[in-house]
Each structure stands twice: as structure tokens, then as C-alpha cells.
Amino acid sequence: KPALVGLTTGRYAREESEKKTAVQRREGVLTQLRDMYLSPQAMSPLEYMEADWCSEEFSGGCFAGVCPPGLMTRTKDAARRACGRVHF
């Protein structure tokens, strides 16, 4: 089943999470889609799902880790050390 996926990132994502309700975020996303695609149909999706990663306890605001260039090279020894029974 096809899906349209969008991500809000960085400072803007934190602000959206802290200052808006899920209903307000949904309205904002659908309004942007309506304006982008010039279609009022965007305001009535078949399904709408949201994951507020900023409020997620274990990820701390990110659905995936992103490493800038050189980070893995500089931290490889720390990453190799076991953490209790967890080994990488």
C-alpha cells in the first residue's frame, strides 16, 4: 500500500513537539501538503499517523542515528567496548 512519509527535524521538530498538540501538528502537516500539491484532498487523508520522537523515552528524539564525517573513526575504541552484556 503506497504511503507518503514526511519528517520534521532539528530545532523545528523540538518546537513542534513542545508547543503544539498532536491535532495542531496534524492540521499543520495537512495544510502544507494541501499548499504543496494545490489540492484540497490533502486535508482528508485515508489515514494519518504520527510518531513524536522528541517525547519517545528511549530514542531521545531521533528515529535513526546520524554520524557526521569522522565521528566513527574518532570514537571507534569507545564503540568497541562492551557495555555490560551488550557487545557491538
C-alpha positions, 0 to 999 in steps of 0.5 A: 500500500503506497504511503507518503512519509514526511519528517520534521527535524532539528530545532523545528521538530523540538518546537513542534513537539513542545508547543503544539498538540498532536491535532495542531501538528496534524492540521499543520502537516495537512495544510502544507501538503494541501499548499504543496500539491494545490489540492484540497484532498490533502486535508482528508487523508485515508489515514494519518499517523504520527510518531513524536520522537522528541517525547519517545523515552528511549530514542531521545528524539531521533528515529535513526542515528546520524554520524557526521564525517569522522565521528566513527573513526574518532570514537571507534575504541569507545564503540568497541567496548562492551557495555555490560552484556551488550557487545557491538 
